[in-house]
Amino acid sequence: MILVTGLLLPEQLIIPVKGAAPKDWNPKSWWYEPWGVSGVHKGIDIFAPKETPVLAPTYGVVLYRGEIELGGNVLFILGPKWRVHFFGHLNRSKVGFGQIVKRGQEIGEVGDSGNARGKAPHLHYEINTWLPYPWRWDGATQGWKKIFILNPNDYLLVKRRT
């Protein structure tokens, strides 16, 4: 029952950086290669001044708040459709493990932590799914991972046009 409920909840994403617009990221950067030790870039980088508020793109629950080598200060938020929203290179987080967040709530600040140190401040944003989309597998480098990693442009750009 919980699985089905999670799938039926509406998502209705907003751009997760306050004041950002599609001009603030390169839509071609998703699955761009070569991209450092990870091989391909599995998200989009939304550029903004350091400390610009990062917003929850949808409601959800914080699964992880902490540090990882490449992503620096990060957050993972479980949202509708069993999708995990990943926020990397944060200057700081403003929510903690287990906290319920609502769409548009400030959850952190744009930064340059992790492997973004010394680069322009930005938010690395990914959408991951626990339920595989096998039809998305293709011949790209690491293309099998596309069954679990969704293109944020499909959810941010398309919905912005309507």
Secondary structure, DSSP 8 states (H G I E B T S, - for coil): -HHHHHHHS------SBTT--GGGS-GGGTTEEEEGGGEEE-SEEEE--TT-EEE-SS-EEEEEEEEETTTEEEEEEEEGGGEEEEEEEEEEE---TT-EE-TT-EEEEEB--GGGTTS--EEEEEEEESS--GGG--SSTTGGGGGTEE-HHHHHHHHHH-
